[in-house]
Amino acid sequence: MSEAEELKKRLFNEKKNGWEIASEEEKNNIFEYANGYIKFLNKGKTEREIVQNSIEIAKQNGFKNIEETETLKQGDKVYFVNREKAVYLAIIGSEKLENGLNIIGAHADSPRLDLKPNPLYEDNGLAYFKTHYYGGIKKYQWTTIPLSIHGVIVKTNGEKVNICIGEDEADPIFTITDLLPHLAQDQMEKKLKNGIDGEDLNLLIGSIPYGNEETKVAEKVKLNILNLLNMKYGITEVDFLSSEIEIVPAFKARTMGLDQSMIAAYGQDDKICCYASLTALMNIQNPTRTAVCMIVDKEEIGSMGNTGMESHMFDTFISELLNKTNENKPNMLDKVFTKSKMLSADVDAGFDPIYANVSEKNNASYLGNGICMNKYTGARGKSGASDANAEFVAEIRKILENNNIRYQISELGKVDVGGGGTIAYILADKGMDVIDCGVPVLSMHAPYEVTSKLDLYSAFKTYKAFYQI
């Protein structure tokens, strides 16, 4: 190697594909870990399902509901469920909580379609559900694909009816229709974002009328659908008023690529970070600082509401930790937060060579190059950004390099082209050091997203190491 080559190797930040330097043992670990993630995705597509599955995993690993404990000591494992749509978990460390926490936060909600409060109608012999899209979607991507129905209906007597139709091979699926090209000349002249109107995202659910031609009643197809629902679930049309029903792709999560290096699935934003942060917590024992995992709701629509990160429910959980470790006193919660460190575990836009013009290659994240950090988010002139300070970035770099974990630091798209936000700013507002740290994704917010198995495993190793600092 020449002097110049040696100097370049020492001074340049060379971006390497992680697969090229992974040992056979590590590759086997990567593939095995990804198999567990795929099962996790196929078991839960909504925030309620993710929270339920996460609690099951936690219980299997010795976690207890904090509401069932009187006191907490070093090594205790507890969780708190917030209205079945968010969960906070903690392992009590050897240091006092007042010295700060190591927190990793991800979100379980993903872009989807929600049923309107009065969803069911009939039009010319076809029955439909009216929907209202949730989060940032390209509306045209949601037509002509198989869709499933997930959610819960709560009756006034308190009975809760769980709904899941379209995931089992024996189930029917549903779809949203689109125009055939022969009749779509006007539609195809529109801008892409206006090709499908939000009010036209109507789910086709049936076409058989109740009874026969002698049955004298209006809206016979709607009546037949309601009759079927009543026989199976004991509900009537008015019960939709107190329901949370989501329409999601019926696709299964699958290994992708001839080399089996990737994962294709709905909702990887941000369920991939939910799984990595949760399983990382399950794989540590007796941390020095108390380790906390958050899986929250409503990030895709601004983190509002009592299950989103903007609520004070997380503060309540930490206050309970302080109470039950007998550490609480005036202003202690604020002190804990100002000494805490957090990874905002959310995904980044992976570089797509087909759409290279929206990215600045030196500052893009690449599939297979390891976990990705975003020092700042926001848009345009960093508007709305949470911007991690250099000292904290260096601290995280040290953790990654000491544990031989592949990583990259990027930003979401070119200046004035991209932009986005996570829950990072909310925790930064509490005074803690925060940086976004997640997995690059292709086709983010689409019904079928793509990630690298290597990046998933890098996230798991990163989160595990962070919990233990």
C-alpha positions as CSV (number, residue, x, y, z in Angstrom):
1,M,0.0,0.0,0.0
2,S,1.4,3.4,-1.0
3,E,1.8,6.3,1.4
4,A,-1.2,8.1,-0.2
5,E,-3.3,4.9,0.1
6,E,-2.4,4.5,3.7
7,L,-3.1,8.2,4.4
8,K,-6.5,7.9,2.7
9,K,-7.4,4.8,4.7
10,R,-6.5,6.6,7.9
11,L,-8.2,9.9,7.2
12,F,-11.2,9.1,5.0
13,N,-14.6,8.1,6.3
14,E,-15.1,5.2,4.0
15,K,-18.7,4.0,3.7
16,K,-18.7,0.2,3.5
17,N,-21.4,-2.3,2.9
18,G,-21.7,-4.3,6.2
19,W,-22.3,-7.6,4.4
20,E,-18.8,-7.5,3.0
21,I,-17.2,-7.6,6.4
22,A,-19.7,-9.7,8.3
23,S,-18.4,-13.1,9.4
24,E,-20.4,-16.3,8.6
25,E,-21.4,-16.5,12.3
26,E,-22.7,-13.0,12.3
27,K,-24.6,-13.6,9.0
28,N,-26.3,-16.6,10.6
29,N,-27.2,-14.4,13.6
30,I,-28.6,-11.7,11.3
31,F,-30.9,-14.2,9.5
32,E,-32.1,-15.9,12.6
33,Y,-32.9,-12.5,14.3
34,A,-34.8,-11.4,11.2
35,N,-36.9,-14.5,11.3
36,G,-38.2,-13.5,14.7
37,Y,-38.9,-10.0,13.5
38,I,-40.9,-11.3,10.5
39,K,-43.1,-13.4,12.9
40,F,-43.5,-10.3,15.1
41,L,-44.7,-8.2,12.1
42,N,-47.2,-10.9,11.0
43,K,-48.6,-11.1,14.5
44,G,-49.2,-7.4,14.9
45,K,-50.1,-4.7,12.3
46,T,-51.8,-2.1,14.5
47,E,-50.6,-0.3,17.6
48,R,-52.9,-2.3,19.8
49,E,-51.6,-5.6,18.5
50,I,-48.0,-4.5,18.8
51,V,-48.5,-3.4,22.4
52,Q,-50.3,-6.7,23.2
53,N,-47.5,-8.8,21.6
54,S,-44.8,-6.7,23.4
55,I,-46.4,-7.3,26.7
56,E,-46.5,-11.1,26.0
57,I,-42.8,-11.0,25.2
58,A,-42.1,-9.0,28.3
59,K,-43.9,-11.3,30.6
60,Q,-42.0,-14.3,29.2
61,N,-38.9,-12.5,30.2
62,G,-39.9,-11.8,33.8
63,F,-41.5,-8.3,33.5
64,K,-44.4,-7.5,35.8
65,N,-47.1,-4.8,35.6
66,I,-45.9,-1.9,37.7
67,E,-49.4,-1.5,39.1
68,E,-49.0,-4.9,40.8
69,T,-45.8,-3.9,42.6
70,E,-45.4,-2.0,45.8
71,T,-41.7,-1.4,45.8
72,L,-38.9,-1.6,43.2
73,K,-35.2,-2.5,43.6
74,Q,-32.2,-3.1,41.4
75,G,-32.8,-5.7,38.7
76,D,-36.6,-5.5,38.9
77,K,-38.4,-5.5,35.5
78,V,-41.7,-3.7,35.1
79,Y,-44.0,-2.3,32.4
80,F,-47.0,0.1,32.3
81,V,-49.7,-0.1,29.6
82,N,-51.3,3.2,28.5
83,R,-54.8,2.5,27.1
84,E,-53.7,-0.6,25.2
85,K,-52.0,1.6,22.6
86,A,-48.7,2.4,24.3
87,V,-46.4,0.6,26.7
88,Y,-43.4,1.7,28.8
89,L,-40.9,-0.9,30.1
90,A,-38.0,-0.5,32.5
91,I,-35.2,-2.5,34.2
92,I,-34.1,-0.8,37.4
93,G,-30.4,-0.2,37.4
94,S,-27.7,-0.2,40.1
95,E,-27.5,3.6,40.1
96,K,-30.2,5.8,41.5
97,L,-32.7,7.1,39.1
98,E,-31.7,10.7,39.9
99,N,-28.5,10.0,38.0
100,G,-30.6,9.7,34.8
101,L,-32.0,7.0,32.6
102,N,-31.0,5.3,29.3
103,I,-34.2,5.6,27.2
104,I,-35.1,4.2,23.8
105,G,-38.4,5.3,22.2
106,A,-40.1,4.0,19.1
107,H,-43.7,4.3,17.8
108,A,-46.1,1.5,17.0
109,D,-48.5,3.4,14.7
110,S,-48.1,3.4,11.0
111,P,-49.9,5.1,8.0
112,R,-53.2,3.4,7.3
113,L,-56.9,4.0,6.7
114,D,-59.3,4.3,9.6
115,L,-63.0,3.7,9.3
116,K,-65.2,6.8,9.7
117,P,-67.6,6.9,12.7
118,N,-70.5,6.1,10.3
119,P,-68.7,3.9,7.7
120,L,-71.2,1.5,6.2
121,Y,-73.2,2.5,3.0
122,E,-74.6,0.9,-0.1
123,D,-74.4,2.2,-3.6
124,N,-75.9,0.5,-6.7
125,G,-75.8,-3.0,-5.2
126,L,-72.3,-2.7,-3.6
127,A,-71.5,-2.3,0.1
128,Y,-68.6,-0.1,1.2
129,F,-66.9,1.2,4.3
130,K,-66.0,4.9,4.2
131,T,-62.4,5.6,5.4
132,H,-60.3,8.5,6.6
133,Y,-56.6,8.1,5.9
134,Y,-54.2,8.3,8.9
135,G,-50.7,9.7,8.5
136,G,-48.8,10.6,5.4
137,I,-49.7,8.3,2.5
138,K,-49.7,8.4,-1.3
139,K,-53.4,7.7,-1.8
140,Y,-53.0,6.0,-5.1
141,Q,-50.9,3.3,-3.5
142,W,-53.9,2.1,-1.5
143,T,-56.1,1.1,-4.4
144,T,-56.3,-2.4,-6.0
145,I,-54.3,-4.1,-3.2
146,P,-55.5,-6.8,-0.8
147,L,-56.6,-5.1,2.5
148,S,-57.5,-6.5,5.9
149,I,-59.7,-5.1,8.8
150,H,-58.3,-4.8,12.3
151,G,-59.6,-3.2,15.4
152,V,-61.9,-3.1,18.3
153,I,-65.6,-2.2,18.8
154,V,-66.7,-1.3,22.3
155,K,-70.4,-1.6,23.2
156,T,-72.1,0.7,25.7
157,N,-72.3,-2.2,28.2
158,G,-68.5,-2.4,28.2
159,E,-68.2,-5.5,26.1
160,K,-65.2,-5.2,23.8
161,V,-65.2,-7.0,20.4
162,N,-61.9,-7.5,18.7
163,I,-61.9,-7.6,14.9
164,C,-59.3,-9.2,12.6
165,I,-60.5,-10.2,9.1
166,G,-58.2,-10.8,6.1
167,E,-55.0,-12.2,7.7
168,D,-55.9,-15.9,7.8
169,E,-55.8,-17.8,4.5
170,A,-59.4,-18.8,5.0
171,D,-60.6,-15.2,5.5
172,P,-61.9,-12.9,2.8
173,I,-59.9,-9.9,1.9
174,F,-61.0,-6.4,0.8
175,T,-59.9,-3.8,-1.7
176,I,-60.4,-0.3,-3.0
177,T,-61.1,-0.1,-6.7
178,D,-59.6,2.1,-9.3
179,L,-60.5,3.1,-12.9
180,L,-59.4,1.0,-15.8
181,P,-56.9,2.8,-18.1
182,H,-59.5,2.8,-20.9
183,L,-61.7,5.2,-19.0
184,A,-59.0,7.1,-17.0
185,Q,-57.9,9.7,-19.4
186,D,-59.1,12.6,-17.2
187,Q,-57.7,10.9,-14.1
188,M,-54.3,10.5,-15.6
189,E,-54.1,14.2,-16.6
190,K,-54.2,15.1,-12.9
191,K,-51.2,15.6,-10.7
192,L,-50.2,12.3,-9.0
193,K,-51.3,13.5,-5.6
194,N,-54.8,14.3,-6.9
195,G,-55.3,11.1,-8.9
196,I,-57.3,9.5,-6.1
197,D,-59.4,11.7,-3.7
198,G,-59.4,10.9,0.0
199,E,-63.2,10.6,-0.1
200,D,-62.9,7.9,-2.8
201,L,-60.8,5.6,-0.6
202,N,-63.9,3.4,0.0
203,L,-63.4,-0.2,1.0
204,L,-65.5,-2.7,-1.1
205,I,-66.9,-5.2,1.4
206,G,-69.9,-7.0,-0.2
207,S,-72.5,-7.4,-3.0
208,I,-75.1,-10.0,-2.0
209,P,-78.5,-8.6,-1.0
210,Y,-80.5,-9.9,1.9
211,G,-83.3,-12.3,1.1
212,N,-84.5,-12.5,-2.5
213,E,-86.4,-10.4,-5.1
214,E,-89.6,-10.6,-3.1
215,T,-87.9,-9.1,0.0
216,K,-89.3,-5.6,0.2
217,V,-86.7,-3.5,2.0
218,A,-84.2,-0.8,0.9
219,E,-80.4,-1.2,1.0
220,K,-80.6,-5.0,1.0
221,V,-76.8,-5.4,0.5
222,K,-76.1,-3.2,3.5
223,L,-78.7,-5.2,5.5
224,N,-77.0,-8.4,4.6
225,I,-73.6,-7.1,5.7
226,L,-75.0,-5.9,9.0
227,N,-76.8,-9.2,9.5
228,L,-73.5,-11.1,9.0
229,L,-71.7,-8.8,11.4
230,N,-74.5,-9.2,14.0
231,M,-74.4,-13.0,13.8
232,K,-70.6,-13.2,14.1
233,Y,-69.9,-10.3,16.5
234,G,-73.2,-9.4,18.1
235,I,-73.0,-5.8,16.9
236,T,-75.4,-3.3,15.2
237,E,-74.6,-0.3,13.0
238,V,-74.7,2.1,16.0
239,D,-71.8,0.2,17.6
240,F,-69.4,1.6,14.9
241,L,-69.7,4.9,16.7
242,S,-67.5,3.6,19.5
243,S,-65.0,1.7,17.5
244,E,-61.4,2.0,16.4
245,I,-61.1,0.0,13.2
246,E,-58.1,0.2,10.9
247,I,-57.6,-0.9,7.3
248,V,-54.2,-2.2,6.6
249,P,-52.5,-4.2,3.8
250,A,-53.2,-7.9,3.9
251,F,-49.7,-8.7,2.7
252,K,-47.5,-10.9,4.9
253,A,-44.1,-9.8,5.9
254,R,-41.6,-11.8,3.8
255,T,-37.9,-12.3,3.2
256,M,-37.0,-10.4,0.1
257,G,-34.3,-10.8,-2.6
258,L,-32.6,-13.8,-4.2
259,D,-29.9,-13.4,-1.6
260,Q,-32.6,-13.1,1.2
261,S,-30.9,-10.0,2.5
262,M,-34.0,-7.8,2.9
263,I,-37.4,-7.8,4.5
264,A,-40.6,-6.6,2.7
265,A,-43.5,-5.7,5.0
266,Y,-46.2,-3.2,5.9
267,G,-45.6,-0.9,8.8
268,Q,-41.8,-1.2,9.2
269,D,-41.9,2.5,10.0
270,D,-41.6,2.1,12.9
271,K,-42.3,-1.4,14.0
272,I,-38.7,-2.4,13.1
273,C,-37.4,-0.1,15.8
274,C,-40.1,-1.3,18.2
275,Y,-38.9,-4.9,17.8
276,A,-35.2,-4.1,18.0
277,S,-35.5,-1.9,21.1
278,L,-37.9,-4.3,22.8
279,T,-35.7,-7.4,22.2
280,A,-32.6,-5.5,23.2
281,L,-34.1,-4.8,26.5
282,M,-35.1,-8.4,26.9
283,N,-31.4,-9.3,26.4
284,I,-29.8,-7.3,29.2
285,Q,-29.4,-8.0,32.9
286,N,-28.6,-5.6,35.8
287,P,-27.8,-2.4,33.9
288,T,-25.9,0.4,35.6
289,R,-28.5,3.1,34.8
290,T,-32.2,2.2,34.7
291,A,-33.0,1.1,31.1
292,V,-36.3,2.2,29.7
293,C,-38.1,1.2,26.5
294,M,-41.0,3.2,25.1
295,I,-43.4,2.0,22.4
296,V,-45.8,4.9,21.8
297,D,-48.8,5.9,19.6
298,K,-49.8,8.7,17.3
299,E,-46.3,9.7,16.0
300,E,-47.5,9.7,12.5
301,I,-50.0,12.4,13.2
302,G,-48.0,14.6,15.5
303,S,-47.7,12.6,18.7
304,M,-50.9,14.2,20.1
305,G,-53.5,12.6,22.4
306,N,-53.1,10.7,25.7
307,T,-51.4,7.8,24.0
308,G,-48.9,10.0,22.1
309,M,-45.6,11.2,23.3
310,E,-47.0,14.7,23.9
311,S,-49.0,13.4,26.8
312,H,-47.8,13.3,30.3
313,M,-48.3,9.5,30.7
314,F,-44.6,8.8,30.3
315,D,-43.9,11.4,33.1
316,T,-46.4,9.5,35.2
317,F,-44.6,6.2,34.6
318,I,-41.2,7.6,35.6
319,S,-42.8,9.2,38.7
320,E,-44.1,5.8,39.7
321,L,-40.5,4.4,39.3
322,L,-39.3,7.2,41.6
323,N,-42.1,6.5,44.1
324,K,-41.6,2.8,44.3
325,T,-37.8,3.1,44.6
326,N,-38.4,5.6,47.4
327,E,-36.4,8.3,45.5
328,N,-39.1,10.9,44.8
329,K,-39.0,14.4,46.1
330,P,-39.8,17.9,44.8
331,N,-38.4,18.5,41.3
332,M,-36.9,15.1,41.1
333,L,-38.6,14.2,37.9
334,D,-37.1,17.2,36.1
335,K,-33.7,16.3,37.5
336,V,-34.0,12.8,36.2
337,F,-34.9,14.0,32.7
338,T,-32.1,16.5,32.5
339,K,-29.5,13.7,33.3
340,S,-31.1,11.2,31.0
341,K,-30.0,10.1,27.5
342,M,-32.3,8.9,24.8
343,L,-32.2,7.3,21.3
344,S,-35.3,8.3,19.3
345,A,-35.6,4.9,17.5
346,D,-37.2,5.9,14.3
347,V,-36.5,5.0,10.7
348,D,-34.7,7.1,8.0
349,A,-35.3,7.2,4.2
350,G,-32.9,4.8,2.6
351,F,-31.1,5.9,-0.6
352,D,-32.9,4.6,-3.6
353,P,-30.8,4.8,-6.9
354,I,-34.0,5.0,-8.9
355,Y,-34.9,8.2,-7.2
356,A,-31.4,9.5,-6.5
357,N,-32.2,13.1,-7.4
358,V,-34.0,13.7,-4.1
359,S,-30.9,12.7,-2.0
360,E,-27.5,14.2,-1.4
361,K,-25.3,11.1,-1.7
362,N,-22.7,12.1,0.9
363,N,-25.4,12.5,3.5
364,A,-27.8,9.8,2.6
365,S,-28.4,6.5,4.4
366,Y,-27.8,3.2,2.6
367,L,-29.3,-0.2,3.0
368,G,-26.7,-2.6,4.4
369,N,-24.4,0.0,5.9
370,G,-25.7,-0.4,9.4
371,I,-27.8,1.6,11.8
372,C,-28.4,5.3,10.8
373,M,-28.3,8.4,13.0
374,N,-29.9,11.7,12.2
375,K,-28.2,14.5,14.1
376,Y,-31.1,16.7,13.2
377,T,-34.5,16.5,11.6
378,G,-36.9,19.3,10.6
379,A,-37.4,20.8,7.1
380,R,-35.9,23.6,5.1
381,G,-33.7,25.6,7.5
382,K,-34.0,22.8,10.1
383,S,-37.5,24.2,11.0
384,G,-38.9,22.1,13.9
385,A,-35.7,20.1,14.3
386,S,-34.3,18.3,17.3
387,D,-30.6,18.9,16.8
388,A,-28.3,16.7,18.9
389,N,-25.2,18.4,20.3
390,A,-21.7,17.3,19.2
391,E,-20.8,15.9,22.6
392,F,-23.7,13.5,22.6
393,V,-23.1,12.4,19.0
394,A,-19.5,11.6,20.0
395,E,-20.7,9.6,23.0
396,I,-22.9,7.5,20.8
397,R,-20.2,7.1,18.2
398,K,-17.9,5.8,20.9
399,I,-20.5,3.2,22.0
400,L,-20.9,2.0,18.4
401,E,-17.2,1.9,17.6
402,N,-16.3,0.1,20.8
403,N,-18.8,-2.6,20.1
404,N,-17.8,-2.9,16.4
405,I,-21.3,-1.9,15.2
406,R,-21.7,-0.6,11.6
407,Y,-23.3,2.9,11.6
408,Q,-23.9,5.9,9.3
409,I,-25.1,9.5,9.9
410,S,-27.4,11.1,7.4
411,E,-30.2,13.6,6.8
412,L,-33.6,13.0,5.2
413,G,-33.2,14.2,1.6
414,K,-31.7,17.3,0.0
415,V,-32.0,20.7,1.6
416,D,-35.4,22.2,0.7
417,V,-36.5,18.9,-0.7
418,G,-36.9,16.6,2.3
419,G,-37.8,16.9,5.9
420,G,-39.5,15.1,8.7
421,G,-39.9,14.8,12.4
422,T,-39.9,12.2,15.2
423,I,-40.6,12.1,18.9
424,A,-37.0,13.3,19.6
425,Y,-37.9,17.0,20.1
426,I,-40.5,16.1,22.8
427,L,-37.9,14.4,24.9
428,A,-35.3,17.0,24.2
429,D,-37.8,19.6,25.5
430,K,-37.6,17.7,28.9
431,G,-33.9,18.5,29.0
432,M,-32.4,15.1,28.0
433,D,-29.8,14.4,25.3
434,V,-31.5,12.9,22.3
435,I,-30.6,11.7,18.8
436,D,-32.6,9.9,16.2
437,C,-31.2,6.4,15.6
438,G,-32.9,3.9,13.4
439,V,-33.0,1.8,10.3
440,P,-33.0,3.0,6.6
441,V,-36.2,2.1,4.7
442,L,-37.1,2.0,1.1
443,S,-40.7,3.0,0.0
444,M,-41.3,4.5,3.5
445,H,-45.1,5.0,4.2
446,A,-46.0,2.8,1.3
447,P,-48.2,-0.3,1.9
448,Y,-45.1,-2.5,1.5
449,E,-41.7,-1.2,2.8
450,V,-38.2,-2.6,2.4
451,T,-35.4,-2.9,4.9
452,S,-32.1,-4.7,5.3
453,K,-31.7,-7.6,7.7
454,L,-28.2,-6.4,8.5
455,D,-29.4,-2.9,9.5
456,L,-32.1,-4.5,11.7
457,Y,-29.5,-6.5,13.5
458,S,-27.2,-3.5,13.8
459,A,-30.1,-1.6,15.5
460,F,-30.6,-4.5,17.9
461,K,-26.9,-4.5,18.8
462,T,-26.9,-0.6,19.1
463,Y,-29.9,-0.5,21.4
464,K,-28.5,-3.3,23.6
465,A,-25.2,-1.5,24.0
466,F,-26.9,1.8,24.7
467,Y,-29.1,0.3,27.5
468,Q,-25.9,-0.8,29.3
469,I,-23.8,2.3,29.3
